[in-house]
Amino acid sequence: MQEFIYQSGWGAFTVLLLMQIPFILFFLFVVFRQGSKKPSPSPTIDTSITRLKNIWMVAVVTIFVVINVVSIKYFPSVVEAQAEASGLEIHPVNVTAESWSYDISQTEFKVGQTVRFTAKSTDTVHGFGLYHPTGKILFTMMLIPGIGDASLVHTFKDSGTYKIRCLEYCGASHHEMSDELVVTASSN
């Protein structure tokens, strides 16, 4: 369930929708409640408004905190720390993005192999988006020249041909900026 929520567009849309529904219902409640009353000003009962406001704020803060706590395990720095703490061998792969191409130090991997992609751009802003063989995006990095290297740790779980695409518009041939990684079944 968490993969659906945090690693797909429909999951993100569902969370957004679920967070918007209470706000919409509250808005409709206020609009229809006020629309059915007399147009003259009504006396305000401070205690009921304060209580409702406090309940509302606690609910919003609780939802915010729960969603953020549950999503921590998907943060790139947490994934990297977990990989290092588990004692996994992390294979370094250097990526250089330049005018509509990638220079990748290694393009063949085994299932279960953990890789640290360290990427940089030499000319303009580029993206490094890695796609699973099924077409699902696994991660993306923005590569900005002069800022330093971007780094991300990823463990390949499935065999197949993984596509790499630039996800930042980088010029006239941006649409042709792609590459591939091949992941084969481990021979254990």
Buried (B, 14 or more C-beta within 10 A) or exposed (E): EEEEBBBEEEBEEEBEEEEEEEEEEEEEEEEEEEEEEEEEEEEEEEEEEEEEEEEEEEEEEEBEEEBEEEBEEBEBEEBBEEBEEEEBEBBEBBBBBBBBBBEBEBBEBBBEBBBBBBBBBEEBBBBBBBBBEEEEBBBBBBBBBEEEBBBBBBBBEEBBEBBBBBBBEBEEEBEEBBBEBEBEEEEE
